[in-house]
Amino acid sequence: MEELHCYSMLIVSGPSGAGKSTLLKVLEQHIHNFYFSVSSTTRIPRDSEQHGRDYFFISRESFLDGISKNEFLEYEEVHGNLYGTSNIQIKEAIKQHKFIVFDIDVKGHGNIKAKYPKAKSIFITPKDLDTLEKRLHDRKTDSKEVIQRRLLNACEELKCANTFDYLLINDNISESEDAILSIARSMAFVNHKAKLDDLIKHYTF
């Protein structure tokens, strides 16, 4: 079942400020059985964030306990905070035949691909560093120091873009929305053995 369903998994990654959240809203509106994988974290929620919508905010003790019980599909520590994807929630989404979408960094992408190699992935980025810096400043949510750190991270993340199935340069939001929706919809037509075996059953005398 998991091998079959990994054809309905889409991993989205890219630098902060690339426009991922905006594009994922398009998938949520148009893709049947859309399921967004909400990560768990030990960091303190920001004012606008809600538990269960943006992240599952849990204690470090609970997170470490989950690691010891192998409850995370992938996890890592970033700037002193733990982030991870729950195995339990993904397995439940698989049982319900959901179209599972992950929004994670490039390291998480590699970890999930190792578990579900047939999952598709998209790296989303602006056309250049100046555009990314402007978007980060326009958000007015980060200090100058944080923005500089995000820009440095973006340069490092771009080095891993060749490991993704698709590269989406988000320069025109309308065109990018059409592109990511086309990619997601095309996944329903990927040819694979399980689908073909089921079809053959209907072509026997």
N, C-alpha and C positions, 0 to 999 in steps of 0.2 A: 504493500500500500504506500509506504513512504517513497519507494523508488518511483512509483507512478506519479505521486503527487509533487515530486520535486520539479516537475515540468510546469508547475503553477506557483513557482517561487521567483520573486524578483528582488534582487539586492540593489539598493540605490546608495551611492556614496558620492563624496565630493566635498570640497572645502565649505566651511561655514560662510554663508553669504552667497552661495551659488544659486539659490532659488529652489532648493529641493522641496521644502515644505509647500510652496505654491504649486509645484508640479504634482506632488503627491495628492493634493486636494482634487485635482482633475481625475486621477485614477479612482479615488474614493467615490466620486460622483458618477463615473461611467462604467466601472468594472464590476461585473456581477460577483457577489460573494467576496468582495474586497475585505481583507483583514490586515490591519497595520500592526506589526510587531512592536509593542511598547516595551522599551528596555527598562531594566531595574538599575537604580543608582543609589549610592550612599551620600551623594551631595545634597545640600540644602536646597529646597525648591525656590525658584525666583517668584516674585510677586504674582506674575501672570500665569504661573504653571499650576496644573492640577494633577493630583495623584490619580493614576490610572489612565490619564489622557496623554500627558506629555512624558511622564515616567512613572514607574512604581518607586516611590521614595521609601527606602528601607534602611534599617540600621546596618552599620558595618558588621556587627555580630551576626545578624540574620543573613547577610550576604555571604560571609565566610562559612556559615553553616550550610548554605545552599551549595557552595563550591565543594565542600567535603562530601555532600550527598550526590554530587554529579548532576545538579539540577540546572546547570547552565549550558546552553549550546555553545556559547562563546562568552568570554569576559576579559577585562583588562583594567588596569589602574591608570588613570589619567589625572595628572596634577593633584595626586593625593586622594582622588575619589575613585571608587570602583563602579564600573558599568558592565552590564551583561544582558544576554538574551536568554529568557527562561525556556528550558527544554519542555517543561510541562505545558506551557501555553501553546507552543508550536505544535506539539504532538496532538493537542486537542483541536487546533485549527486544521490539521491534516485530516483528522477523523471527520470533520465537518465539511471537507472538500472546499476549503477556503482558498482564495487567491491571496497568497501570503506576500506581503511587502515588508522588506527590512530597510531601515534608514540607519546605516552604521558607517564607521570609518573603514579605511582600507585594510587595516589589520583584521577587523571583524569580518570583512568580506572574504578574506582568505580562509578564515576559520570555518565559515559557513560553507564555502565552496568545497572545502575538504570533506565536510559531512554530506553535502548535497551537491555533487559536481555537475548535475544537470540543471541546476538553478541558473537563471539568466541574471546578468548584472549590468548596471549602467553607471558610468562615472560622469557626473554633471559638474561643469565648471564654467565660469565666465570666460570671455575671449582673452583677457589679459589681467595682469596683476593690478593695474590702475583701476580697472572696472570693479574688481573685487574690493579693493580698498575703499572706493567711493560707496559701494553698497554697504559695507560694514559701518562706515561713518554715518550714512543716512539712517541706519537702523536706530542709532542713538541708544544702544543698549550696553556697549562695551567701552571701557577706558582705552586710552591710546596705547597703553602697554599691552592690553589684551588683544587689541586689533593687530598690533605688530606681531604678537605671538601667533595669531591666526593666519597672518600672511606668510610667516615662515613655515607653518604647518602645511599651508596650501602648496607651497613649492615642493615640500617633501612628499605630499600625497600624490602630486602630479607624476612623480617618478614611478608610481605603481599603476598608473592609468592603463598601461598596456596589458594588465592582467584582467581587465574587464571586457565583457562581450561587446558593449556599446560605449561610445564616447559622445556625449551630448554637450555641445558648446551652447550654453544658454545666453544667447545674445538678443534674440527676439522671443519674448514670452509666448506669443501666440503660436509661433512656429514650434517652439519647444514643447508646448502643451500637445500639439498635434503629433509630434514625434514620439513622446513618451507613451501616449495613448495608442499609437500604432504599434509600438513595440510590445506593449502589454497584450493587446488584442491578438497579435500574431502568434503569441505563445500558445494559444489554443489550437493552433494548426501545426505545431512541431510534430514531425513524424518520429515515432519510437515504437519499439517492439510490442509493448503492452497494448498500445492503441491498435496496431496492425493485427495482433493476435485476436483481439476482440472483434475486429472487422471481418477477419477470415471465418469466424464462427458463423457469420450470416451469409457466407458464400459457399456453403457446403451442400452437396446434393443429399 
